Amino acid sequence: MTAASRAMTQLVSWPDLAEARPSCGTGRALRSARAEIAHFHSDRTADLHLTAGKIRRFEDNLRGSSAIRLLPDSHWVTIHLECNADIDLLLTLASVALQAHQQWLDTGDASAARCNDRHGGRAREVR
């Protein structure tokens, strides 16, 4: 079982998350009642809809993780899943994302809904 499969299995068991069709059309997605929360595009990566506010709040910590990739102007973070610690990181950040979306006002900003797989390409990664 891949790291992404293990993470997906754990997250889909959460009462606030359900498997859904990804809006980007690629892979598998999880959503809450309010928003898409995670997209699994491969056996080794997941995009998490953390929100712009939470990314700003934790930016220094996110940049310090070798498992995290940030893209400019994206409300999503990409997490590389290679070991149990990466899965634990994803689960922790998924909890933060769920809390953020409970407080987040829908501004109708379509760019916020685009995961990193469809958000300008990985070549624009911020370091």
trRosetta pair geometry for C-beta under 8 A, 3 or more apart (Angstrom, degrees):
i j d omega theta_ij theta_ji phi_ij phi_ji
1 5 4.7 -124 -172 90 87 130
1 6 5.5 105 131 -58 117 87
1 9 7.9 -14 -174 -13 140 141
2 5 4.6 99 54 5 78 102
2 6 7.0 -141 96 -4 43 85
2 43 4.0 -90 -156 -167 166 102
2 44 7.1 -96 -178 -64 123 59
2 81 7.7 86 152 108 91 120
3 6 5.7 -54 -148 37 32 111
3 7 6.3 31 154 -18 66 107
3 43 7.3 100 43 160 73 71
3 44 6.6 57 52 -118 115 55
3 81 3.7 -175 117 146 125 105
3 82 6.2 -110 -21 -86 163 8
3 83 6.9 -31 -103 -22 137 11
3 84 7.9 -141 -125 -73 102 37
3 86 6.3 24 -180 80 144 120
3 87 5.8 -140 -168 -61 92 105
4 7 5.7 -55 -146 39 31 111
4 8 6.1 33 155 -21 66 107
4 40 4.9 126 -173 -155 119 123
4 42 6.8 -180 -42 100 161 48
4 43 5.0 -154 25 -158 126 36
4 44 6.3 -92 -34 -52 114 17
4 45 7.2 -6 -84 44 125 26
4 46 6.2 158 -125 -55 94 99
4 81 5.3 138 -64 67 68 150
5 8 5.7 -52 -142 37 29 111
5 9 6.3 34 156 -22 63 105
5 43 7.2 -13 -24 -138 92 82
6 9 5.8 -53 -149 33 29 113
6 10 6.7 25 155 -15 62 105
6 87 5.9 -39 102 -113 112 150
7 10 5.9 -59 -153 37 32 108
7 11 6.1 22 157 -13 68 112
7 40 7.5 160 83 -94 113 126
7 46 6.5 -101 107 -39 151 151
7 81 6.1 -96 -17 -126 142 150
7 87 4.7 -149 -80 -133 96 93
7 90 5.3 6 -144 88 137 149
7 91 7.1 -144 -141 -55 88 86
8 11 5.9 -60 -141 42 29 106
8 12 6.0 27 163 -20 67 110
8 28 6.4 36 -128 97 142 140
8 30 7.4 -175 -138 -48 76 120
8 40 5.7 -41 -73 -35 120 158
9 12 6.3 -54 -140 35 22 107
9 13 7.0 25 156 -22 56 108
10 13 6.0 -64 -163 28 31 113
10 14 7.7 42 144 -33 62 93
10 87 7.3 97 22 176 146 115
10 91 6.3 -42 118 -94 137 121
11 14 5.7 -36 -165 4 46 115
11 17 5.5 -51 163 99 84 162
11 30 5.5 -64 133 -83 125 170
11 38 6.5 -24 166 37 165 152
11 90 7.9 -70 -59 133 127 109
11 91 7.0 -150 -75 -106 88 77
11 94 6.0 -102 -117 -167 118 170
12 17 6.3 -113 -114 110 34 109
12 18 7.3 59 -145 -137 76 30
12 19 5.5 4 -120 -48 119 96
12 30 6.5 -133 -83 -106 70 118
14 17 4.5 51 73 22 107 108
14 94 7.8 -173 -12 132 164 129
16 32 5.2 -3 159 -125 93 100
16 33 7.4 -80 -161 -7 77 89
16 98 5.6 79 111 -147 145 137
17 30 4.7 9 -173 178 116 116
17 31 7.0 145 -147 71 68 23
17 32 6.1 -49 -92 -80 60 67
17 37 6.3 -80 -114 41 109 146
17 38 7.9 10 -144 22 136 110
17 94 7.7 -11 -67 174 147 125
17 98 7.6 -88 -59 -90 98 124
18 30 6.9 153 73 -152 26 70
18 31 6.3 -32 62 62 77 73
19 28 6.5 -38 -149 -175 105 105
19 29 7.1 119 -162 80 57 53
19 30 6.1 -47 -98 -98 46 67
20 29 4.9 -53 74 92 82 104
20 30 6.7 114 19 -132 89 18
20 31 4.4 -3 9 9 146 116
20 36 6.9 -125 74 -108 134 88
21 29 6.5 19 119 36 15 120
22 25 6.3 -113 91 -15 93 13
22 26 6.1 -64 87 57 143 45
22 27 5.7 43 -13 71 156 78
22 28 6.7 147 -37 167 112 9
22 29 3.6 147 -82 -39 75 122
22 36 7.1 88 -135 -144 62 142
22 39 4.9 78 -126 -122 130 108
22 115 7.4 -39 -169 -1 115 143
23 29 7.3 83 -2 -86 65 167
23 36 5.9 -116 -5 -34 113 155
23 113 6.0 -44 96 158 164 110
23 114 7.8 -114 102 -100 119 45
23 115 7.6 143 62 -11 95 100
24 27 7.8 17 76 34 111 96
24 39 6.4 31 27 -131 125 160
24 114 6.9 93 -85 -148 103 65
24 115 5.2 -77 -34 35 140 110
24 117 5.4 100 159 78 162 116
24 118 4.5 -170 -132 -12 115 133
26 39 7.4 62 82 178 81 126
26 41 5.4 28 124 -127 113 92
26 117 5.7 -127 64 143 137 154
26 118 7.8 158 16 -45 122 106
27 39 5.6 99 81 175 130 87
27 40 5.0 -160 171 89 126 55
27 41 4.2 -108 -43 -102 148 40
27 42 7.2 -73 -97 -34 125 38
27 117 7.6 179 6 -50 128 168
28 39 7.3 158 83 -155 41 54
28 40 4.7 -5 58 52 91 105
29 36 5.5 -40 -176 -147 128 112
29 38 6.6 165 -154 90 57 54
29 39 5.0 -21 -99 -100 84 71
29 40 7.5 -164 -76 17 36 70
30 36 7.5 117 82 -161 42 66
30 37 5.2 -47 99 62 91 102
30 38 4.5 16 43 51 105 97
31 35 6.4 -142 -152 114 91 31
31 36 4.6 -54 -97 -103 99 50
31 37 5.8 155 -117 2 35 83
32 35 6.0 15 49 49 96 62
32 37 5.5 77 -18 -44 92 122
32 98 5.8 134 -73 -127 146 85
32 101 5.8 138 51 97 143 145
34 101 4.9 164 84 158 127 109
34 102 7.0 169 6 -87 153 42
34 104 7.4 139 143 61 141 102
34 106 7.8 -146 -172 -60 98 109
35 49 6.1 -132 137 114 121 152
35 101 4.7 -131 31 -141 124 136
35 104 7.4 -2 -23 69 147 137
35 113 7.8 -139 -151 -112 99 83
36 39 7.0 24 164 -52 124 92
36 49 5.7 112 99 -20 74 149
36 113 6.9 85 32 -155 118 81
36 115 7.5 -80 117 -58 135 107
37 48 6.9 -11 161 -151 67 70
37 49 5.4 -121 -138 43 30 106
37 94 6.3 71 158 -148 123 87
37 97 5.3 123 -152 123 95 132
37 98 6.5 6 -119 -74 140 74
37 101 7.0 -95 -92 -15 93 154
38 46 5.5 -6 -168 179 108 115
38 47 6.8 156 -155 82 54 53
38 48 5.2 -14 -102 -104 84 67
38 49 7.0 -127 -63 7 39 82
38 90 7.7 70 -121 -175 140 109
38 94 6.3 -24 -51 -109 129 110
38 97 7.7 121 -54 82 85 163
39 46 6.7 160 81 -160 45 64
39 47 4.5 0 54 53 99 102
39 115 4.7 -25 20 -106 144 168
39 117 6.6 -100 112 2 143 128
40 45 7.5 152 -151 93 56 53
40 46 5.0 -29 -97 -104 69 86
41 45 5.7 -23 56 85 96 105
41 46 7.5 160 13 -107 74 33
41 47 6.7 46 -16 -8 114 103
41 115 7.8 174 -50 122 121 141
41 117 5.0 158 -88 -83 151 140
42 45 5.0 45 47 32 103 91
44 80 6.1 1 154 -159 93 73
44 81 5.4 -164 -162 60 45 78
44 82 6.5 29 -150 -75 102 70
45 78 5.8 -8 -168 -172 115 100
45 79 6.8 151 -154 78 62 48
45 80 5.7 -31 -98 -105 81 53
45 81 6.5 -177 -85 11 24 89
46 78 7.4 160 83 -153 39 55
46 79 5.1 -14 61 57 88 99
46 81 6.2 54 -4 -32 100 124
46 90 5.8 58 61 -130 142 136
47 76 4.8 16 178 173 104 132
47 77 7.2 165 -153 81 59 34
47 78 5.3 -31 -97 -96 73 70
47 79 7.8 167 -92 15 24 74
47 115 4.1 103 110 -170 154 113
47 116 4.7 -170 -117 26 126 96
47 117 6.1 -116 -28 -18 146 91
48 76 6.3 151 73 -157 38 76
48 77 5.3 -18 58 58 95 84
48 78 7.9 166 15 -91 75 22
48 79 6.1 32 -9 -9 117 116
48 90 6.7 -175 -61 -145 137 79
48 93 5.5 71 134 121 165 120
48 94 6.2 -112 -137 -82 125 69
48 97 5.7 -129 171 -57 101 151
49 75 6.1 25 -155 118 73 98
49 76 5.3 -39 -95 -96 52 85
49 97 5.8 107 82 -159 64 129
49 101 7.4 52 111 -68 112 124
49 115 7.1 -81 -69 -97 89 82
50 54 4.7 -124 159 86 92 122
50 55 5.4 109 98 -58 124 85
50 75 6.8 -160 62 164 63 64
50 76 6.6 125 14 -130 81 30
50 77 5.2 25 -7 0 134 106
50 93 6.2 -47 -99 179 112 107
50 96 6.7 12 -143 104 90 109
50 97 5.1 -90 -109 -91 47 97
50 100 6.7 66 176 32 49 161
51 54 4.8 80 65 14 93 102
51 55 6.9 -160 91 -8 46 88
51 75 5.3 -10 -128 -168 28 107
51 97 6.9 153 -7 -134 90 69
51 100 4.3 -151 15 152 140 139
51 101 6.9 -175 -52 -66 125 67
51 104 5.7 -142 -113 -89 143 137
51 112 7.8 17 -126 -161 62 115
52 55 5.7 -58 -147 37 31 112
52 56 6.3 31 156 -18 66 105
52 75 4.9 -62 -45 -106 74 87
52 112 7.3 -80 -25 -117 106 103
53 56 5.9 -55 -150 36 29 109
53 57 6.3 29 153 -21 64 109
53 100 6.6 173 70 -147 107 117
53 104 7.7 -171 22 -100 128 96
54 57 5.4 -51 -142 36 35 115
54 58 6.1 -1 168 12 69 110
54 96 5.8 137 -157 150 144 113
54 97 7.1 -147 59 -91 166 55
54 100 4.8 -69 -38 -86 131 148
55 58 6.7 -76 -141 55 23 83
55 59 6.0 57 156 -79 63 84
55 62 6.7 -33 -147 3 69 165
55 70 6.8 127 -160 -129 122 120
55 74 8.0 129 -77 92 170 69
55 75 7.0 -151 -10 -143 133 44
55 77 6.5 166 -104 -56 107 107
56 59 5.7 -16 -143 -34 27 118
58 61 4.8 -57 -175 50 84 113
58 62 5.3 90 121 -30 92 101
58 96 7.7 8 -19 178 152 163
59 62 5.6 -57 -139 38 29 111
59 63 6.1 26 163 -17 66 107
59 70 7.6 43 -139 -93 83 165
60 63 6.0 -56 -147 38 27 108
60 64 6.4 28 153 -22 61 111
61 64 5.6 -59 -150 34 32 115
61 65 7.0 32 154 -26 63 102
62 65 6.1 -57 -159 23 34 110
62 68 4.9 -118 -172 132 77 159
62 70 6.2 84 130 -57 125 121
62 77 6.2 -107 -154 -122 133 146
63 68 7.3 -99 -82 89 21 120
63 70 6.8 -47 -83 4 77 133
63 127 7.5 108 -150 -169 106 41
65 68 4.2 65 80 7 114 109
65 89 6.8 131 -154 -147 151 152
66 80 7.9 -59 129 52 69 126
67 79 5.6 22 146 -158 100 75
67 80 5.0 -138 -153 55 65 83
67 81 7.6 67 -160 -76 116 37
67 82 7.4 -142 -113 20 102 97
67 85 7.8 -162 -42 110 150 92
67 86 4.7 -177 -134 -117 148 98
67 89 5.9 117 83 67 148 160
68 77 5.6 -21 -156 177 101 122
68 78 7.1 132 -160 76 49 56
68 79 5.9 -21 -98 -101 64 69
68 80 7.8 -131 -58 12 22 81
68 89 7.7 -121 -56 155 100 140
69 77 7.0 150 71 -171 48 70
69 78 4.2 -17 60 64 102 109
69 79 7.9 -161 21 -71 75 26
69 80 7.2 73 -14 -30 105 98
69 116 7.4 125 98 -177 106 164
69 122 7.1 9 150 -144 151 99
69 125 5.4 -56 -168 -133 108 120
70 74 7.2 180 -172 59 63 112
70 77 5.9 -33 -92 -119 70 85
70 78 7.8 -161 -68 26 26 81
70 125 7.0 106 72 -160 49 72
70 126 4.8 -48 96 56 99 107
71 74 4.2 51 75 0 99 138
71 76 7.5 9 38 73 109 85
71 78 7.5 61 -20 -8 102 110
71 116 5.3 148 2 -129 136 104
71 119 5.7 132 97 106 150 117
71 120 6.3 158 173 67 132 113
71 122 7.2 -100 -85 -118 120 45
71 124 5.8 68 -150 91 94 96
71 125 6.0 -65 -92 -105 70 48
71 126 6.4 144 -129 -3 19 93
72 120 7.6 -55 63 84 83 158
72 124 6.0 -83 24 147 102 114
72 126 5.3 115 -55 -56 77 120
73 111 6.9 -34 153 155 105 136
73 119 7.7 -164 95 176 85 113
73 120 7.5 73 67 -6 111 151
74 77 7.8 144 110 -69 115 40
74 114 7.5 -94 -129 91 89 89
74 116 5.6 49 -163 -89 158 83
74 119 4.7 88 -104 144 115 156
74 120 7.6 -130 -62 31 109 115
75 111 7.9 123 -5 121 106 75
75 112 4.6 29 0 -148 149 75
76 114 7.6 -111 -3 104 130 53
76 115 5.0 109 -93 -141 173 57
76 116 4.9 -139 97 -33 123 88
76 119 6.7 166 41 -5 120 155
77 93 7.0 -79 61 177 134 152
77 116 7.5 12 -172 -37 9 137
78 116 4.8 -89 -55 63 107 159
78 122 7.6 -8 -5 -111 167 106
79 86 6.4 150 165 -175 103 95
79 89 6.4 -178 -148 104 132 111
79 90 5.0 162 108 -86 162 96
79 93 7.1 172 -63 47 142 149
80 86 6.5 -78 97 -143 58 143
81 86 4.7 169 -127 122 50 130
81 87 6.2 65 -144 -70 106 70
81 90 6.7 -7 -90 -34 109 142
82 86 5.5 94 36 -6 61 152
83 86 5.3 106 55 5 63 100
83 87 7.5 -120 108 -1 39 89
84 87 5.4 -52 -152 35 41 114
84 88 6.3 44 150 -21 69 102
85 88 5.5 -49 -148 36 34 114
85 89 6.4 40 150 -22 64 102
86 89 5.5 -49 -149 33 34 115
86 90 6.5 37 151 -19 64 102
87 90 5.6 -52 -151 35 34 113
87 91 6.4 34 152 -19 66 105
88 91 5.7 -54 -147 36 32 112
88 92 6.4 33 154 -19 65 106
89 92 5.8 -55 -149 36 30 111
89 93 6.3 21 157 -10 65 110
90 93 5.9 -62 -144 44 28 105
90 94 6.0 35 155 -27 66 106
91 94 5.6 -49 -144 31 29 115
91 95 6.8 34 154 -20 60 100
92 95 5.9 -55 -160 30 32 112
92 96 6.8 29 145 -14 64 104
93 96 5.3 -49 -149 37 42 115
93 97 6.2 48 149 -24 69 102
94 97 5.4 -49 -145 35 34 115
94 98 6.5 39 153 -22 64 101
95 98 5.8 -49 -149 32 31 112
95 99 6.7 29 153 -14 62 105
96 99 5.9 -58 -153 39 32 110
96 100 6.2 33 151 -22 66 108
97 100 5.5 -54 -145 36 31 113
97 101 6.3 26 158 -16 66 107
98 101 6.0 -59 -147 38 28 107
98 102 6.7 34 152 -25 62 103
99 102 5.7 -52 -153 27 34 114
99 103 6.9 14 155 -3 64 108
100 103 6.2 -73 -158 46 33 100
100 104 5.7 42 149 -43 72 112
101 104 5.1 -42 -127 22 38 122
107 112 7.3 96 52 -6 105 149
109 112 4.4 75 95 -8 106 111
109 113 7.7 168 102 -12 65 82
110 113 5.8 -55 -163 29 47 112
110 114 7.3 50 146 -29 70 98
111 114 5.7 -46 -157 18 45 115
111 119 7.5 96 -169 -129 81 100
114 118 5.0 -112 -164 92 101 99
114 119 4.6 139 121 -79 111 90
115 118 6.0 69 61 29 71 89
115 119 6.4 -133 107 -20 28 111
116 119 4.9 -64 -120 39 36 117
116 122 7.0 65 158 -85 106 78
120 124 5.2 -33 133 29 115 145
121 124 6.0 96 80 2 82 96
122 125 5.8 12 180 -49 65 104
